[in-house]
Amino acid sequence: MRIGFAAFLLAGACTARAPEQDDGARGRASPAAAEAQAPVREPPGPCLPGHDGATSGELTKGAARARESARHEAALACADEALEADPRDRAPLRERALALAALDRDADARAALSRLLAADPDDPATLLVAADLHITHFGDRDSLEAGLDLALRGAARASSGPRADRSFVPRLLVLAGMAGNGLGRSQDALQHLEKAVALDPRDVDAHYERGVALFELCRFAPARRAFERVLRQSPRDPWALHHLGLLAERAGEERRARELLGRAARLAPRDLRAPVELSRAAFEGELRRALSELPEGERTALAGVPVEVEEIPAYADLTAVEPPLSPSILGLFRGPSLGEPCMAGDGPDCRSIVLYRRNLLRFARDRAQLSEQVRVTLLHELGHLHGESDEGLRARGLE
């Protein structure tokens, strides 16, 4: 996502397009968070020097201008001044939450959001800010769940009722789609994103997130068309290039895949770093090491269960369940859990575990993290061998 939805919307017209960026800002963190990595620090001073007695509205506009120029300390000071001028005004509360998030003061930002939602739980603008920060800034699983609820509530309030403003609806639906994709619920996400695209066909973010949902659902041909459409509007979009590279890889177009993935990484080096370089033989050595370090009971459980390495997941494996598995999975357990019988025709050895080399190399930051993730992925699939669910494995830290 190029800019925080709420930040852009509160700064100007609801349906205007965001300015193009080529620095790879699309991701789970909002650009406000990226800017906060090198914030502009200055003594706050008065928000509007020489304007004693400025109204809350004037001070809130000053906060928005400061936020747009990445002067987040000044934005916070302006929002606080606006609240002093009129403690009942909701607009400076929204600016205050955005400024705190941009400064990475997440605990304070969450408190500000709680205050904001308590004061005005049905205002579409308030729900947009809250959903945006939960989904694009905080981004953990609990925040994605909360952000999804807020986005859908906001879309409903913006669509009808006394506070209706339909210009908010497309952005709220895109946020709901982002959260759904992040939570692994891309079928639901796709429904929200189809509505968003229908309401605003020019919205590049809606088309991108729709492409992500289609990719996650293994609908690769329409996903390719969605990302190609994004590139027609934004030719240097690194995330669309990255996904087109993954699709080329799946199609066996190795040269094109390298070109697209390399270009995406050059445009957004912080978010789309090059994969860890490790040969197939060396990767298999990492797997053998992880197997040798398992407790004896786990090694016994693996007797007769092949543990294999494949480059990327096969389409047949991904679509063997409904909804399909994500093409970005790191590993897979095939077959019934221990104690359950094999199906007729499977033969006695119906179980296997596979680790996906390229996905793991892309996931890891470095060789040390790769070694750790091979171990974690192996333990995750062993959990499925023993009949554990994804929820149970997540609770054990083996997501």
Summary of the structure (lengths in Angstrom):
residues: 399
radius of gyration: 23.8
end to end distance: 24.7
largest distance: 83.9
contacts: 1340
relative contact order: 0.07
helix: 60%
strand: 3%
